[in-house]
Amino acid sequence: MYGNINRMIVKNNEIRRTCSECGSDYYAASSPMQELCPECAHFLYGYENCPHDFQNGRCVKCHWDGSSSEYIKTIRD
């Protein structure tokens, strides 16, 4: 009905979005693109990636959970 809407959550004054490529939540401020997490923006468009620091299954800097789409997996490997 609404097409591909990017979900947005505000928690602890951090705006979180859901990546339209891999499905992971991420901090909106951590990515140069509105609908992609830093990881997907990096591999799809060459933007600088987050220097990930994982704790409890998520990057504490960008909130990415390590998800990758099948397409990202093929171009990353």
N, C-alpha and C positions, 0 to 999 in steps of 0.2 A: 504494500500500500504506500509506504513512504520511501521506498528505494533503499539505497545504502546510506543510512544516517549514522554519523559518527557519534557514538555515545559519549557524554561528558559527565563527569562526577566531580563534585567539589568536596574535599575532605581535608580538614586541618589546613585550610587556606591554600591547598594545592589543587589546581585543576588537573584532572586526569581525563584522558581520552582513550578510546579503544582504536588500535591500529587497524585500518581497513585491509591491510595485507596479511598480517600474521595473527591478528586477534588479541594480542596482548594489550593490557592497559599500560599507559605510560604517562609521565608528567608532561603536560602540554608545553611547558616552558623549556623542556629538554630537547625538543625537536624543532628543526627549522620548517617542517611541513605540518600542516594542520591535521592531516588524516593519517600520517605515518609515524611510527615510533622512530627513534634515532637509528636503530639497526636497519630497518627497512629503507629509510631515507638514504642511508649510506650506500647500501647495495643497489638500490634502484636508480638513484640520482647523483651519487658521488659526494653527498654532504659528509662533513666530518662526523664520525661516530662517537658515541659516548664511551669514555674509558671505564667500562663497566666494573663495578665493585659489588659482587653478589653476596648477600647475606639473607638467610632464610628463603632462598629461592627467587629473590628479586634483586635487581640492581638498586642500590640505595641512592644512586644519582639520578636515574631516569625512570625507575620503577618497571622496566622491562622484565618479563619473566623467562626469557630465553626461547620463546616461541619463534618458529620460522615457518613460512609458507613453503609448499613444495617447490615453487619457483625459486625462492631465495636459496633454498638448499642446493638447487642445481647450479646457481651462479656463484655461490660461496665456495663450494667444494672444488 
